Amino acid sequence: MKKIFSLLLLGLFLTGCMEVETKVTLGNDDTGTIFYRVAIEQNDDLESDDELESPFEKYPGAEVKELEYEKNGKIYKGFEAIVPFNSLEELNDILSDGNVGEDDADDIVFTREDNKVTASSQSNIDGYEEAQEFLEALAFELTIVIEGEIESHNADEADETTNTLTWYTESWFRDGIKLSYVTDGLVEVIPEGPIPIEEEEVLVPLPKPEEPEESFVEKLNFPIIGGVVLAIGAGFIIYKKMK
């Protein structure tokens, strides 16, 4: 991916200083924001065409504003940007656009494998001595704030209570960025072995309650009543005949 700043750097480091501050805030779910502050020291050798332009307006939700401030009696101009991202792929694209290196090999790349996330960039030990003039003109600061448990890193400063790590110019260029940490979210752990199949619940009809057996009195109830009726009827007939 084309580096927006590379052509400017080649001509500007001989005439002034450049300050680059990058802060990546990264959540368990690989979403977060990147804060950029990029500014160049102003002097008579700079032309109007040398002004820095932000490459981040194309990203949804990006907030970019022009920047001008004084430091040690010198005027710096540039921009600040806050760029949200929703995945490590988007994060890598944004970092690539904001890279101050000359090619993609200088990019900081985030990758995930299960719950483990790594961030890395290539070291350049062989070119470190040759780049002293380049490095003296560049004030670079990278801060990464993560959610999770840090496993390893090569940061210049680390506050593990807040999971904040910071790299500066020389270590970034000479040694590259190395970070590994474990997150709590995003990846669902599937147990080993066959997945148990839940059996459907079968509804078994309840047995009908047994009807209570008739008592001896209840069994005799109908015959007794019937006998009484017949006796009354027979008695009435005999009474009629006797008259």
C-alpha positions as CSV (number, residue, x, y, z in Angstrom):
1,M,0.0,0.0,0.0
2,K,1.3,3.4,-0.9
3,K,2.9,5.3,2.0
4,I,1.6,8.8,2.2
5,F,4.5,10.2,4.2
6,S,7.4,8.5,2.6
7,L,8.1,11.0,-0.2
8,L,7.8,13.9,2.3
9,L,10.3,12.3,4.7
10,L,13.1,12.0,2.2
11,G,13.1,15.8,1.6
12,L,12.1,17.1,5.0
13,F,14.5,15.3,7.4
14,L,17.4,17.4,6.1
15,T,15.5,20.7,6.8
16,G,13.6,20.0,10.0
17,C,12.2,17.6,12.5
18,M,9.1,15.5,12.3
19,E,7.0,14.2,15.2
20,V,4.8,11.2,14.9
21,E,2.7,9.9,17.8
22,T,0.5,6.8,17.3
23,K,-1.7,5.2,20.0
24,V,-3.6,2.0,19.3
25,T,-6.4,1.1,21.8
26,L,-7.5,-2.4,21.2
27,G,-10.3,-4.4,22.9
28,N,-10.9,-8.1,23.5
29,D,-13.1,-8.2,20.3
30,D,-10.4,-6.7,18.1
31,T,-12.2,-3.4,17.8
32,G,-10.8,0.0,18.9
33,T,-9.3,3.3,17.8
34,I,-6.1,4.7,16.5
35,F,-4.9,8.2,17.5
36,Y,-2.4,9.8,15.1
37,R,-0.6,13.1,15.6
38,V,1.8,14.0,12.8
39,A,3.6,17.4,12.6
40,I,6.6,18.9,10.8
41,E,8.9,21.7,12.0
42,Q,8.3,24.8,10.0
43,N,11.2,26.7,8.4
44,D,12.1,28.7,5.3
45,D,13.2,25.7,3.3
46,L,9.6,24.2,3.3
47,E,7.3,24.9,0.4
48,S,3.6,25.1,0.6
49,D,3.3,21.8,-1.3
50,D,5.2,20.1,1.5
51,E,2.3,20.3,4.0
52,L,1.2,17.0,5.4
53,E,-2.2,15.7,4.3
54,S,-4.1,13.0,6.2
55,P,-4.8,9.7,4.5
56,F,-7.5,8.7,7.0
57,E,-10.6,10.6,5.8
58,K,-11.7,7.5,3.7
59,Y,-12.3,5.4,6.8
60,P,-15.9,5.5,8.2
61,G,-16.1,7.5,11.5
62,A,-12.6,9.0,11.2
63,E,-12.1,12.5,12.8
64,V,-9.3,14.6,11.4
65,K,-8.3,18.1,12.2
66,E,-5.4,20.4,11.3
67,L,-2.7,21.0,13.9
68,E,-0.3,23.8,14.8
69,Y,1.7,24.2,18.0
70,E,4.9,25.6,19.3
71,K,7.7,23.5,20.9
72,N,11.1,24.7,22.1
73,G,10.6,27.9,20.2
74,K,9.7,26.2,16.9
75,I,6.5,26.0,15.1
76,Y,5.1,22.6,14.0
77,K,2.2,22.0,11.6
78,G,0.4,18.8,10.8
79,F,-2.8,17.0,11.7
80,E,-4.5,14.8,14.4
81,A,-6.7,11.9,13.5
82,I,-8.8,9.5,15.5
83,V,-9.8,6.4,13.4
84,P,-12.0,3.6,14.6
85,F,-11.6,0.0,13.4
86,N,-13.8,-3.1,13.7
87,S,-11.2,-5.9,13.1
88,L,-7.5,-6.6,13.0
89,E,-7.7,-6.5,9.2
90,E,-9.0,-2.9,9.3
91,L,-6.4,-2.0,11.9
92,N,-3.6,-3.3,9.7
93,D,-4.8,-1.3,6.7
94,I,-4.9,1.9,8.8
95,L,-1.4,1.3,10.2
96,S,-0.1,0.7,6.7
97,D,-1.6,4.0,5.5
98,G,0.1,5.8,8.4
99,N,3.4,4.1,8.2
100,V,6.5,6.4,8.1
101,G,8.6,3.7,6.5
102,E,9.5,3.3,2.8
103,D,7.7,0.0,2.1
104,D,5.3,-2.6,3.4
105,A,8.1,-4.4,5.2
106,D,8.1,-1.6,7.8
107,D,4.4,-2.1,8.6
108,I,3.2,-3.1,12.0
109,V,1.0,-6.2,11.6
110,F,-1.5,-7.6,14.1
111,T,-2.6,-11.3,13.8
112,R,-4.8,-13.6,15.9
113,E,-4.7,-17.3,16.4
114,D,-7.5,-18.5,18.7
115,N,-7.2,-16.2,21.8
116,K,-3.6,-15.2,21.2
117,V,-2.8,-11.9,19.4
118,T,0.6,-10.8,18.2
119,A,1.9,-7.5,16.8
120,S,5.2,-7.3,15.0
121,S,7.3,-5.4,12.5
122,Q,10.6,-6.2,10.9
123,S,13.9,-5.1,12.5
124,N,16.5,-3.2,10.5
125,I,19.7,-3.7,12.4
126,D,21.9,-3.5,9.3
127,G,20.5,-0.1,8.3
128,Y,20.4,1.3,11.8
129,E,23.9,3.0,11.6
130,E,23.2,4.4,8.2
131,A,20.0,5.9,9.3
132,Q,21.3,8.0,12.1
133,E,20.5,11.3,10.4
134,F,17.1,10.0,9.5
135,L,16.5,9.0,13.2
136,E,17.7,12.3,14.6
137,A,15.1,14.1,12.6
138,L,12.3,11.8,13.6
139,A,10.6,11.8,17.0
140,F,8.5,8.6,16.8
141,E,6.3,7.2,19.6
142,L,4.0,4.2,19.4
143,T,1.7,3.3,22.3
144,I,-0.4,0.2,22.4
145,V,-3.1,-0.3,25.0
146,I,-4.7,-3.8,25.1
147,E,-7.3,-5.8,27.0
148,G,-5.9,-9.2,28.0
149,E,-2.8,-10.8,29.6
150,I,0.6,-9.8,28.1
151,E,2.8,-12.7,27.4
152,S,5.9,-11.0,25.9
153,H,7.1,-7.7,24.4
154,N,10.1,-5.6,23.6
155,A,8.7,-2.2,24.4
156,D,10.8,0.6,25.9
157,E,8.2,1.2,28.6
158,A,5.5,-1.0,29.9
159,D,2.8,-0.5,32.5
160,E,1.3,-3.9,33.0
161,T,-1.3,-2.7,35.4
162,T,-3.0,-0.7,32.6
163,N,-1.6,-2.9,29.7
164,T,0.1,0.1,28.1
165,L,3.3,-0.4,26.1
166,T,5.4,2.3,24.4
167,W,8.1,2.2,21.8
168,Y,10.4,5.0,20.7
169,T,12.3,5.8,17.5
170,E,15.5,3.8,17.9
171,S,14.0,0.6,19.2
172,W,11.2,0.7,16.6
173,F,13.7,1.1,13.7
174,R,16.5,-1.2,15.1
175,D,14.6,-4.0,16.7
176,G,11.1,-3.8,15.3
177,I,7.8,-4.1,17.3
178,K,7.2,-7.4,19.2
179,L,4.1,-8.0,21.3
180,S,2.2,-11.1,22.2
181,Y,-0.9,-11.3,24.5
182,V,-3.9,-13.4,25.3
183,T,-7.5,-12.1,25.2
184,D,-10.6,-13.3,27.1
185,G,-13.1,-13.0,24.2
186,L,-14.0,-13.4,20.6
187,V,-13.0,-17.1,20.0
188,E,-15.4,-19.8,21.2
189,V,-13.5,-22.8,22.5
190,I,-15.0,-26.1,21.2
191,P,-14.4,-29.2,23.4
192,E,-12.4,-32.0,22.0
193,G,-14.2,-35.2,20.9
194,P,-17.6,-35.8,19.4
195,I,-20.2,-33.2,20.1
196,P,-22.9,-34.7,22.2
197,I,-26.3,-34.7,20.6
198,E,-29.2,-33.7,22.8
199,E,-31.9,-36.3,22.8
200,E,-35.4,-35.0,22.2
201,E,-37.6,-35.2,25.2
202,V,-40.3,-37.8,24.8
203,L,-43.6,-37.2,26.5
204,V,-45.0,-40.4,28.0
205,P,-48.8,-40.2,28.7
206,L,-49.6,-40.7,32.3
207,P,-51.7,-43.9,33.1
208,K,-55.4,-43.3,33.8
209,P,-56.2,-43.5,37.4
210,E,-57.9,-46.7,38.4
211,E,-61.6,-46.4,39.3
212,P,-62.1,-47.4,42.9
213,E,-63.8,-50.8,43.4
214,E,-67.4,-50.6,44.6
215,S,-67.9,-51.5,48.2
216,F,-70.1,-54.4,49.3
217,V,-72.8,-52.0,50.3
218,E,-72.6,-50.2,47.0
219,K,-72.9,-53.5,45.2
220,L,-76.0,-54.4,47.2
221,N,-77.5,-51.0,46.8
222,F,-79.4,-51.6,43.5
223,P,-80.7,-55.1,44.3
224,I,-81.9,-54.0,47.7
225,I,-83.8,-51.0,46.3
226,G,-85.2,-53.1,43.5
227,G,-86.4,-55.8,46.0
228,V,-88.0,-53.2,48.1
229,V,-89.9,-51.8,45.1
230,L,-91.0,-55.3,44.1
231,A,-92.2,-56.1,47.6
232,I,-94.2,-53.0,47.9
233,G,-95.8,-53.7,44.5
234,A,-96.7,-57.3,45.4
235,G,-98.1,-56.3,48.8
236,F,-100.3,-53.7,47.1
237,I,-101.8,-56.4,44.7
238,I,-102.5,-58.8,47.5
239,Y,-104.2,-56.1,49.5
240,K,-106.4,-55.2,46.5
241,K,-107.5,-58.9,46.1
242,M,-108.3,-59.3,49.8
243,K,-110.8,-56.5,49.5
